[in-house]
Amino acid sequence: MKLNERSLAFYATCDAPVDNAGFLHKKGGRHPAYHRRWFVLRGNMLFYFEEPASREPVGVIILEGCTVELVEAAEEFAFAVRFAGARARTYVLAAESQAAMEGWVKALSRASFDYLRLVVRELEQQLAAMRAGGCPPPRQPRALPPRENGCAVWSAAPPAAARTCPGARPGPMPPPLPPRRRASAPSGPPDSAAFAQLHEWYGQEVRALRGRWLRSRAQP
C-alpha cells in the first residue's frame, strides 16, 4: 500500500477527534534508549510526534495484524506492539502511569479494521435478535480477535446479566428500535467499506437511537 506523506501529515494533525492521545516513552529501534514522544491514535494508525504542537509526525505505525501485550522492560508500565514475521519490528512503549498503560493497551488492541468487523457483525446479530423480539446472543469468547491475549484485554463490554431478557428484573427502558429499512435499501455497509465509512454508517444509527431514548425519558 502506497502512503502519501502529505496526506498522512494532514490526517495526523487534522481537527477531527482522536481515539487516544498522550505521551509515551518509545524504545529506539537501533539503540536501547527511550525517547518521550507525543502519540496520537486515529483509526488503525498510531502517529508519534516530537511535541504535541508539532505539525508533522516523526513516524507512524500501521496497527493491522499486530498483537499488544505487556512486557518487562527498563521502563515501568511497558507494553509491546508486535507483528508477525521474522523481520517484523517490535515497538516497545512505556506509559507514565498504570491507568494510562491500560488505556493505551485497550485502545490499540481494538484499533484494527479486523476488530471493527467483528464488532459490527456482533452488533448486527444483536440488532436482528432484538427486532425479532428475542434476547441478544451472548458474547462468545471465540469472537475476540487473536491479538487480544490474556495480557492485553481490558473489555468494556457490559456483563451478560445486564442485558434485558424475558423474566429479568425490569430496568430502564432501552432506546426504541429504528424503523425497518425498505427492501430496496441495503441492510448494512459493504464488506469493502473503509473504516471512516463504517464509523459514519453506524454512528448515524447510534446517534438517532440515543436521541429518541433521551426524548422518551424526558416525557412524563
Disulfide bonds with the S-S distance in Angstrom:
Cys135-Cys165 2.03
